[in-house]
Amino acid sequence: MDQYVESNFDLEHFIRGYFAKKPIRIEVMFDFLNESLLKQVAEFGSKVLHLTSTAHAQNYLFLEDNTGVE
C-alpha cells in the first residue's frame, strides 16, 4: 500500500495572501489537474504553470478527476 504524507499547511491561503500584498494584479488559480484542464492550458497557454502532486513516479504525470482522485 502506498504511503502519502499530507500537510495541514494551507498553501492556497498563503500564496493568495502573498500576491495580494504586491502592487500589481496577479490572478492565481488552484484546480485539480485533469485531462480537461491540461487541454485548456495546451490550447490557450499559461504565463506560469506550477504542478504539485502527492503522487510521484519518474516519467509520469498523474491526472486527477474533478474530485482530486487519481
N, C-alpha and C positions, 0 to 999 in steps of 0.2 A: 504494500500500500504506500502511495506517495505521501510524503510529509510536506505540508505547506505551512509557512510561517506567515502569520497575519499580524499587522501592526495596527494599533489604535491611533496612530498619528494621522491627523486629519490633513492630508496633503492638499486637497482641493481648497479648503478654507485658507490654509497658509499661502498658497500660490495666488488666489484671488486677492487676499489682503495685501500681499507684496506689490502686485501690479496696480492696485487701487491707489497706492501712495505715490505712484510715478506721475510725472507731469504730462505724459502722453496717454492716449487711449489705446488699450490693448484688449482685444477680445480673446477670452480663454474658453475652451470647450472641453468638457470631460465626458467621455462616452465609452461604451463597450466597443472593442474592435471586432466588428463582424464584416461579412462579405460586402454588405451594402455600403457601409461607411468607407471601407477600403476602396471600393469602386468610385465613390464620390470624390475622395481625395485624389485618386488617379486621374479622374476626368477634369476636376476643377482646380486641383492644386492646393497647396497649403504653404504658408510662409514658414512655419515651423511645425514639425510633427514629432512628438515625443511619445514613444511607446513604453509602457511599464507593464510587466506581467509577473504573476506569481508562478507561472509555468515556464520552465526553461528547458530547451533542448537545442543542441547545436544544429544549425542549418534548417531550423523550422520556425515558422511564425504561427502562433496559436490564435485562432479566431474564436470569438465567443458568440453566443446567441444574444438576444435582446435582454436577457436577464443576467448575463455575465458568466454563464455556464459554458464550458468548452464543448 
